[in-house]
Amino acid sequence: MGTKRPTKTTKSGRYMNPTDQARKEARRKELKKNKKQRMAVRQAVLKGKDPLMLVKELEQAEQMELETLAEALPTTKALREKKLKIKETIERKEAENKGDN
């Protein structure tokens, strides 16, 4: 009579409505697809970045952090986060270059 779905339960142990089950499955597939798209976009953006420019940005962020340490402004947290993101981007770029060789 229709497709046979395995009986799934919720966290509390109750059985799920087949409609909710299908909705949950569709949502899971959509999230998986979106994750692949985000990774593809990140890789495309990463290929367009210049490694020397990233190093300059990192140096500027470090210099700004040193300047604001004396003042102890709340922007130091934002600068640390920016530095961390730039470092991660550089590491990803280096890993990508090693993978191409």
N, C-alpha and C positions, 0 to 999 in steps of 0.2 A: 504494500500500500504506500508507499513513500520511501524516502531514504531511511535507512536504519541508522540511527545515531546512537553512539554509546551513551549510556546513562551516566551523566557527570553530576557531581555534587558540588555544593558551595563550600566555603570554609567551615560553615557551621554544621555541615553534614546533610543538609536538605538537598533534595533533587531539584535540578534546574528545569524550568519550563523550556520546551524545545525551541520556542521562538527566541528566548533569551540566550539559549545555547548558541543558536545560529548567529545572533547579533554579536555575541562575545567572540566567536570564531572569526567573523568578518572584521571586527575591530583589531584582533590580533594580527591578521594578515595585512591590514592597512598599515599598522604600526611597523611591521617588518619591511614593507615596501618603502615607507617614508624614511626609515633608517638607511636603507640602501641609497635612496636619492640624496640624503644629507651627506653621506660619505662621498658620493660621486661629486657633489658640489664642492665639498672641502678639498678634494684632490685637485679639481680643476682650478680652484683659487690658489692652491699651494703651488701649482706648476707656474702660475703667472707671477709669483713673487721672486724678487731678486735677493739672493742670500746676502749680498753686501749691504743692501738697503735694510735688511732685517738686523744686521749687526749694528748699523748706525742707529736704528731705532732703539735697540737695547742699550747702547751707550748713552743715548739721550735720556732714556728713562732712568738709568742709574745716576746720571748727573743730576736730574731733577730730584731724585730721591735724596741724594746727599744734601742738596740745597734746602729741602724741606725738613730734614732731620733736626736742624737747629731750631726751627719754628714749631715742630711737633704738631703739625696740622693734621686733620683727619684725611687729607688727601694722600698721606703716605701709604695707606692701605690700598687705595686705587692704583698708585704707582707700582706697588709690589705686585698687584694682580696683573697690571699691564706688562711688567717685566717677565712674569711667569708665563704669560700667554706668548710673548715674543720668543722666549727660550723654547717653549714647546713647539712653536712653529719652526724654529731653526732645526730642532731635533728631528721633526717630521720630514723636513726638506732634506736633511742629511741622510736619513733612512731611505727616502725615496731615491736619492742619487746613488746610494750603495746598491739598491735593488735594481737600478737600471744598468749598472756595470756588470 
